[in-house]
């Protein structure tokens, strides 16, 4: 195709006569009048939206990438030396033994002695060494109770006193530790604390004296028929215990 033909195709409409272009415009106006204004507006809206959709399809799609930065976890650091706390050692409990638990040495005059719970001055003492008789005493005064310590203990403790059922007569107690004697005298309402150092002691002997001379069974019967009351022993070492 020559340049002259191309130029004619491009400028052909502008070379048309005026009356031809006016006729085409009238035809268009006639068609629009026949369709009505609402239809024309709808066509315009459709063409506009179609044009926008085409433009949207031609636009490059940008991919949105969401990048989440890694969270740094900081571990605790130990900047100082590691210290291990040792549990505080508890002081060992003081080991104790009741007098009644220790072995009795043979030859003791303990026929009128026994271990029982005794009330002394209104206080109850358990496992007490009790010296008492009913109508008369089978043994002699003083009643004795001797045990072997074997040097294992350090302290002997007790409460010396008159039992609540006893007569109001003073009573003597002796605690002998390997020949060394400790003496206490108790009366009703006046119990005495006993504390004796027995470190290294091998033998411990306890003597409890009757508050009045003892009589035999025959004399006790005569005294009972005549109305005479005899003073019989009724005393105790309350809760005697040895500590290591």
Helices and strands as residue ranges (DSSP letters): H 3-10, G 13-15, H 18-35, H 37-58, E 96-98, G 99-101, E 113-120, E 123-132, E 143-148, E 155-162, E 171-177, E 180-186, E 192-197, E 203-208, H 217-226, E 234-243
